[in-house]
Amino acid sequence: MGIHDDLYARTRAALPAWLAIYYEQPIAIDHGEGRHVWDLEGNRYLDFFGGILTTMTGYSVPEVTEAIKEQAGKVLHTSTLYLSEPMVELAAQIAGLSGIPDAKVFFTPSGTAANDAAIMLATAYRGSNQLLALRNSYHGRSFTAVAVTANRSWSPTAYTGLNVSFVHGGYRLRSPFGHLDDEAFTAACVDDLRQVIDMMTSGDVACFIAEPIQGVGGFATPPDGFFGAFKEVLDEYGILFITDEVQTGWGRTGEHFWGYQAHGITPDILTFAKGVGNGLALGGVVARAEIMDAFQANSISTFGGNPLATTGALANLKYLLDHDLQGNALKQGARMRDILEPVVNETEWIAELRGKGLMLAVETVVPGTGEPDGAKASALMEGTKERGLLVGKGGLYGNVLRIAPPLSITDEETEEGASIIADTIRDLS
Ligand SMILES: Cc1ncc(COP(=O)(O)O)c(C=O)c1O
């Protein structure tokens, strides 16, 4: 029995059966450098998924690693009961970057906890348990986050104390409005939003939560301006706009620092996680002070914003900004598209290439019918792995290949990884 086989058997024995694990022969990552990782059996891979869009600046970036080591030697943990220099410095920096005026930041240990905090803020501020969310969404794994998630593969329960209505969003390929052009598509979704508010709520809805590009949902990307049109309706009712930037934040879309900026809006609340810590457990919520300060009771976080995570995040953000990794995401995303577009166009079983910057996806279908073909996406995953490339999978039907390397990827690595994907597609055709 190999090292991975043994580890897999022990994993299935000790951890829940519902834990999704990639690959027919799962691997454990032993270490990484730059955009490469090595598994426990010594195989080297180019990583185009970064631990679910989380390894943002790369593996073993000396500037980040050194900052973490130094802080680890001082103090790991203090809790929010004590003042913390790295926590307040990071909060001020993220508030400034967020684009939200008069912003305050609350740190959490995950994206799920960030969305929980955002929803608790919105419901407390508005005095309502009514929420709006998008179909095909994913906002995390807690009881609250699952309540606003519309993806059966990731919804273990339908129980909730929230009153959630789901409206049509940007997953155009399988939308009843998908045949319409950008403007008409947006107008149809706005009509649906208005009708849902009028028919299914009492009007005093607390908030609308949306991923600017749906991550787990397979990088479903609405037209630019889509959420601007939504916000006009939401504003009529005073409904708060929460942008879930857990996947789209920090410049990953290339053209903007946040996903919401493609839509000409300023959100009321923004949630973040994943890339900010480059793997350290860190998330958070940003909101205007009048919303953030709305709780009448005390609230703390034991782990949220701990000194280790915030020190690492400060170094990580500095690296991101100093090296203009948003600009690199734009450049490498375009390079990747140039390589993938021809093969996608010639392949009947791929419905489309979509996404922005370094958040690109291909959706696999049965030729002729357009039915989702999850087996083909799995074959693509296995085939790219055999050639030394890690990518992700997603979509409601598990039929979307997700391509999201660290934002520091080089020209050569983009060309190598994209060519592996293109070759694997051709081989499977
Ligand atoms: C858009 C989005 N929101 C929230 C979450 C939950 O984040 P976490 O897994 O850190 O709790 C995820 C995780 O994939 C996500 O993609």
Ligand as a Chemical Component Dictionary entry (heavy atoms), coordinates in Angstrom:
data_LIG
# 
_chem_comp.id                   LIG 
_chem_comp.type                 NON-POLYMER 
_chem_comp.pdbx_formal_charge   0 
_chem_comp.three_letter_code    LIG 
# 
loop_
_chem_comp_atom.comp_id 
_chem_comp_atom.atom_id 
_chem_comp_atom.alt_atom_id 
_chem_comp_atom.type_symbol 
_chem_comp_atom.charge 
_chem_comp_atom.model_Cartn_x 
_chem_comp_atom.model_Cartn_y 
_chem_comp_atom.model_Cartn_z 
_chem_comp_atom.pdbx_ordinal 
LIG C1 C1 C 0 -17.887 32.638 -2.174 1  
LIG C2 C2 C 0 -17.587 31.896 -0.906 2  
LIG N1 N1 N 0 -18.080 32.349 0.247  3  
LIG C3 C3 C 0 -17.815 31.736 1.411  4  
LIG C4 C4 C 0 -17.047 30.598 1.461  5  
LIG C5 C5 C 0 -16.766 29.923 2.758  6  
LIG O1 O1 O 0 -15.461 30.140 3.122  7  
LIG P1 P1 P 0 -14.747 29.146 4.189  8  
LIG O2 O2 O 0 -14.608 27.827 3.487  9  
LIG O3 O3 O 0 -13.456 29.845 4.496  10 
LIG O4 O4 O 0 -15.629 29.073 5.380  11 
LIG C6 C6 C 0 -16.513 30.082 0.276  12 
LIG C7 C7 C 0 -15.674 28.857 0.298  13 
LIG O5 O5 O 0 -15.383 28.254 -0.700 14 
LIG C8 C8 C 0 -16.793 30.745 -0.946 15 
LIG O6 O6 O 0 -16.325 30.282 -2.099 16 
# 
loop_
_chem_comp_bond.comp_id 
_chem_comp_bond.atom_id_1 
_chem_comp_bond.atom_id_2 
_chem_comp_bond.value_order 
_chem_comp_bond.pdbx_ordinal 
LIG C1 C2 SING 1  
LIG C2 N1 SING 2  
LIG C2 C8 DOUB 3  
LIG N1 C3 DOUB 4  
LIG C3 C4 SING 5  
LIG C4 C5 SING 6  
LIG C4 C6 DOUB 7  
LIG C5 O1 SING 8  
LIG O1 P1 SING 9  
LIG P1 O2 DOUB 10 
LIG P1 O3 SING 11 
LIG P1 O4 SING 12 
LIG C6 C7 SING 13 
LIG C6 C8 SING 14 
LIG C7 O5 DOUB 15 
LIG C8 O6 SING 16 
# 
